[in-house]
């Protein structure tokens, strides 16, 4: 998804830059005249739209035995497993979520239903890490 977002963002910025440079033309009755400021604004608009597209590729989840780090489109969380009650992936939900011990719910946008089997594998791995942190193996 990140690669697609980067390619799409670059294409949008390039398209807006090309359109901005092509907007110069002769003045005349009934024709619009774009000044250099208008062209810069078009390029700036392309950069803003490109940045918005890049936000789509931002979600990420990294988990280990001690904690889970979640980065969503806006915001992120760094949580120890002790505050997580359950890893949920409810039927019909667009993405997975964490249910916390204080009854809050945290979206995990990096694990999306459209990813199919990859999403299920990721949820199973997170559930295994949660189970391991709740009942660590006793030393032999």
C-alpha positions, 0 to 999 in steps of 0.5 A: 500500500505504501508503494502505491501511495508514493507512486500516486502522490508523485503522479498527482504532484507531477500532474499539478506541476504540468498543469500549472506550467501549461496555464500560461497563455495569451491575454485576451477577451474572455480568457483566463490569465494565470500569474506566477502566483496562481501557478505556484498555488496549483503546485502547492495544491498538488503537494497538499493532495499528494501529502494526503494520499501519503497518509493512506500508506501511514498505518503500521503495527509493530509488536513484540513480547512487551508492547504493541506500537500502532500508527494510524492515519492520524495519531499513534499508540505505544501500549504495553500488553498489560493494558490490552484486554483483547485483539478484536477483528469483528465481522464486518469491521474494516480493520482490527482493534484492541480492547483495552482494560479501561474499556477504550477501543483502539483501531489498528488500521494497518490490519484491514479486512481487504487484506484477507488472509494476511489480516487474519494471520496478523490478528492471530499473531497479535493474539498469540503475543497477547496470550503470551504476555498474559500468561508467560511461560514459567521457568523450568 
